[in-house]
């Protein structure tokens, strides 16, 4: 039975506690969107650590993959089976979004603007509904203090990150595609 077992433990995203003068868990900064996750079981390669950008939205696709069930509908997530079985990942990008349209979300002191995030191993790109954008180099600025979106020297990286977002929005019929116009 253990040979066919997969247990996944997923933490909660971080609370900013004043970072960037913000409180809460719904802002698109690394320490708020990054979530600890580990998997164990007979199907998981022992002691493999994969530091690839993945997302919790990948879990339903993973569980269906292991159960041998094909989804009747296209899924936004992708199976993590390769990462779990081989201990390495071809993934270079993950995506995150925030769009809380609940009426009670509007009564907080400062509502959080809907956003989309593209995260690679080296960069974090954020696009807000207002078309405001931010680009951070996580190698040189892990606390995301220096927005590079308007830096001419980063134009190529910005263009690549935006292209990744456009592709993702087209794949998932994401309404945020209009924000890129």
LINKAMO-V732570 format. One record per backbone hydrogen bond with DSSP energy under -0.5 kcal/mol. CO is the residue of the C=O (numbers start at 1). NH is the residue of the N-H. If there is no record, write none. Layout:
<<CO/NH> <CO/NH>>
This chain:
<<1/4> <2/5> <2/42> <5/43> <7/40> <8/10> <9/38> <16/19> <18/21> <19/22> <22/18> <24/16> <29/32> <29/33> <30/34> <31/14> <34/14> <36/11> <38/9> <40/7> <41/44> <45/48> <48/50> <49/51> <52/54> <55/58> <56/59> <57/61> <58/62> <59/63> <60/64> <61/65> <62/66> <63/67> <64/68> <64/69> <65/68> <80/84> <81/85> <82/86> <82/87> <82/88> <83/87> <84/45> <92/121> <94/119> <96/117> <98/115> <99/101> <102/105> <102/106> <103/106> <104/107> <105/108> <111/113> <114/129> <115/98> <116/127> <117/96> <118/125> <119/94> <122/138> <122/139> <123/120> <124/136> <125/118> <126/134> <127/116> <128/131> <132/128> <134/126> <135/148> <136/124> <136/138> <137/141> <141/144> <145/147> <146/148> <148/151> <150/152> <151/154> <152/155> <154/158> <155/159> <156/160> <157/161> <158/162> <159/163> <160/164> <161/165> <162/166> <163/167> <164/168> <165/169> <166/170> <167/171> <168/172> <169/174> <170/173> <174/177> <175/178> <176/179> <176/180> <177/180> <178/181>>
